């Protein structure tokens, strides 16, 4: 009889917690959808544009160095091949077993690689 009462109480607490979490998520989602976004730097956005071109910026752009693909190929990282991405066979995987030194004491477990 006490077991049934205990399970009912656990189910009630779990259901209440689930309802609370779902209600909280719904409330936060609604708040995010309805909030007004604050626009920062409004003065810069509504300032009139200068119709004159900034010649110093244009000169800096012209002086930039342009690289051709052949010039930078040595600096690019090679793309991995399908063979490099595949999983190693299980025979090449390293297995661990207890070393003889560890079996004598029993207090510490030392592992040594097998199959190297």
C-alpha positions in Angstrom: 0.0 0.0 0.0 2.8 2.4 0.8 4.6 1.5 -2.4 1.6 2.6 -4.5 1.4 5.9 -2.5 5.1 6.4 -3.0 4.8 5.8 -6.8 1.8 8.1 -7.1 3.7 10.9 -5.3 6.8 10.4 -7.6 4.6 10.5 -10.7 2.8 13.6 -9.4 6.1 15.4 -8.7 7.5 14.4 -12.1 4.4 15.5 -14.0 4.4 18.8 -12.1 8.0 19.4 -12.9 7.5 18.5 -16.6 4.5 20.8 -16.8 6.5 23.6 -15.2 9.4 23.2 -17.6 7.1 23.2 -20.6 5.2 26.2 -19.4 8.5 28.0 -18.8 9.7 27.2 -22.3 6.4 28.4 -23.8 6.5 31.7 -21.8 10.1 32.4 -22.8 9.4 31.7 -26.5 6.4 34.0 -26.4 8.5 36.7 -24.7 11.2 36.4 -27.3 8.6 36.7 -30.1 6.9 39.8 -28.7 9.8 41.9 -27.4 10.8 45.0 -29.2 14.4 45.1 -30.3 16.4 48.1 -29.3 18.2 49.7 -32.2 21.6 50.9 -31.2 23.6 53.7 -33.0 20.4 55.2 -34.4 22.2 58.5 -35.0 24.7 56.9 -37.3 22.0 55.1 -39.2 19.9 58.2 -39.9 22.9 60.5 -40.7 22.9 61.6 -44.4 25.4 60.0 -46.6 28.3 61.9 -48.0 28.0 61.9 -51.8 31.8 62.4 -52.3 34.1 59.4 -52.6 36.9 59.0 -50.1 39.9 58.9 -52.4 42.3 57.7 -49.7 40.3 54.6 -49.1 40.1 53.9 -52.8 43.9 54.3 -53.1 44.4 51.8 -50.2 42.2 49.3 -52.0 44.1 49.7 -55.2 47.4 49.2 -53.4 46.3 45.9 -51.9 48.2 42.8 -53.1 46.3 40.3 -55.0 47.3 36.7 -55.0 46.7 34.1 -57.7 45.8 30.5 -56.7 49.2 29.2 -58.0 51.0 31.5 -55.6 49.2 30.3 -52.5 48.8 26.6 -53.3 51.8 25.7 -51.1 50.1 27.4 -48.1 46.7 25.7 -48.5 46.0 22.7 -46.3 45.5 19.5 -48.2 42.0 18.0 -48.2 41.8 14.6 -46.5 41.1 11.6 -48.7 38.5 9.0 -48.2 41.1 6.5 -47.1 42.3 8.9 -44.3 38.8 9.4 -43.1 37.9 5.7 -42.9 37.9 3.8 -39.6 40.9 1.6 -38.9 40.3 -2.1 -38.9 39.8 -3.7 -35.5 43.0 -5.7 -35.8 45.1 -2.5 -35.8 43.4 -1.2 -32.7 45.4 -1.3 -29.5 44.1 -3.5 -26.7 45.0 -3.2 -23.1 45.6 -6.0 -20.6 46.9 -6.2 -17.0 50.6 -6.2 -16.7 52.3 -8.9 -14.6 53.5 -6.3 -12.1 50.0 -5.2 -11.4 48.6 -8.7 -10.8 50.9 -9.4 -7.9 50.0 -6.5 -5.7 46.3 -6.2 -6.5 46.2 -2.6 -5.2 46.9 -0.8 -8.4 46.0 -1.6 -12.0 48.7 -0.9 -14.5 47.8 -1.3 -18.2 50.3 -2.1 -20.9 49.5 -1.9 -24.6 49.2 -5.2 -26.4 49.9 -5.8 -30.0 52.3 -2.9 -30.7 
